[in-house]
C-alpha cells in the first residue's frame, strides 16, 4: 500500500492516557522553535496506544509517547517524543512525510491471568507481527487472545535506526 495525499483515514481502537510531564523534561524532546504550553512547570503529555484494523499502511499497531503540548497557532497540539509501530511502511511514512521519531517495534501479548474476559487490545485477534519477529507470549506459545488483565510488551526491533 502507498499513502495518498492527506487527509488519511485510520480505523481501529486506541487508548490515550494523559499524564502531567515536567516542562524541563518535555523540552528535551521538542524543537527549540516551538513554544511549550505549560502551567506551574508542567505540560500535558501521555501515551497513545492503538491497533489499526484499516489504514493507508494496512493493519498495524502503534505506541506514541507524547512529550507535551506545543503552541501551533491558532491551536495547540501534542508533540510526539517517540513513535513505535510494527509496520515498516508506517514507520517510513512517519519519518519521511510527517517528521515523526518513528521506530519499528514488535507488540507482544503477555498473559498474566486465566481470566476469560478479553481486553480491548485483542478482541480475539492475535497481534500483528513484524516480519521476521515472532509474537509469542511469555510461555513461548503463540498468543491468539488477550485476557482482561493482559500486558502488551513493546520491543524495539529497529536497533541502529533513529527517527528524525
Secondary structure, DSSP 4 states (H G I P E B T S, - for coil): ----SSP---EEEEEEEEEEEEHHHHGGGS-TTSEEP-BTTEEEEEEEEEEEEE-TT-SEEEEEEEEEEEEETTEEEEEEEEEEES-HHHHHHIIIII---EEEEEEEEE------PPPTTTTT-PPP--TT---B-TTSSBP----TT-EEEEEE--TT----
